[in-house]
Amino acid sequence: MVSAALDVVLEPEEALAVVEPCYAATQDLFLEYGLNRLQKTQIRCAPWVHDSPRHFAAYSIEGDYIVVAPELVELPTDTVFAILAHELGHAADFLYPARYVLHDSGIQDRGEPEDTKQWRKWLNGWKARSDDDVERTADAIGSAVMGVAIGYCGPCHLQCFGGAQRPTWLR
């Protein structure tokens, strides 16, 4: 675990102090991968996340921050890193719209489009993705950066390294 089992939930500032080094290490890997727009992406901590459908973490569609629940610190360290990689995968997907295409074998980086017409076509396809495709894209980007597959483990189907493919019913 990132933190010892707790009888009380940490205050957001305390939880953030525990999670921030994990976030910084994960963000550094994304920057080394060449995703420099993520340099400004920050991490925040808020109790409301735990009572939302996201439960432990969420991202802003602008890609400028990731918010985690204080309870994240109670999870195993590998799960914390996998969740953070998934959320940074979302940030990369939104900060580099239409650049990444999901395939059965992973993610393809298309780079920059050759012209405006090609860009519009890519962007229209990107905007038309299903929620499941958006989530699987975040996993695939995170997997490519981390060098290990992000899957889903345990009864709560949380992100982990390895594990089963994302269930299509999971939101």
C-alpha positions, 0 to 999 in steps of 0.5 A, spaced: 500 500 500 502 507 498 500 508 506 498 503 511 491 501 513 488 507 516 482 507 521 480 514 518 480 517 511 486 522 510 484 529 509 485 531 502 492 535 503 495 529 507 493 524 502 495 528 496 502 529 500 502 521 500 500 520 492 504 526 489 511 522 489 507 516 485 504 522 480 510 525 479 514 519 477 508 517 473 508 523 469 515 523 468 514 517 464 509 520 460 514 526 459 520 522 457 515 518 452 514 525 449 508 527 451 510 534 453 503 537 453 502 533 460 507 537 463 502 542 466 497 537 468 496 537 475 494 532 481 488 535 486 485 531 491 478 531 493 473 527 497 467 528 492 471 523 487 470 517 492 462 518 492 462 519 484 462 513 479 469 514 478 470 512 485 478 513 486 480 518 480 478 522 474 481 527 469 478 534 467 477 533 459 481 539 458 487 535 461 489 540 466 488 536 472 487 529 475 483 529 481 484 523 486 480 521 492 483 521 499 482 513 499 486 512 493 492 512 499 489 505 501 490 501 495 496 497 493 502 501 490 501 498 483 494 499 483 495 507 485 500 507 479 496 503 474 490 508 476 495 514 475 497 511 468 490 510 466 488 518 468 494 520 465 492 516 459 486 520 458 490 527 459 494 525 453 488 523 449 485 530 450 491 534 450 493 530 443 486 530 440 485 524 435 493 523 435 492 516 438 488 510 434 485 504 438 487 497 435 486 490 438 493 490 439 494 497 442 495 504 440 497 507 434 500 514 434 498 517 428 503 523 429 501 530 426 496 530 420 498 532 413 493 537 412 486 540 415 482 536 411 485 530 414 485 533 421 478 534 421 476 527 419 481 524 424 477 529 429 470 527 427 472 520 428 475 521 435 469 525 437 464 519 435 468 514 439 464 510 445 465 511 452 468 504 452 473 506 446 475 512 450 476 508 456 480 503 453 484 508 449 486 511 456 489 504 458 492 503 451 496 510 452 498 508 459 500 501 457 505 504 452 508 509 456 509 504 462 511 498 458 506 494 461 499 492 460 493 496 464 488 491 466 483 490 471 483 486 477 479 484 483 472 485 485 471 492 484 475 492 477 480 497 478 486 498 474 492 494 475 498 492 471 496 485 468 489 483 469 483 482 465 481 486 459 477 492 461 469 489 462 465 493 457 460 494 462 464 498 466 463 505 467 
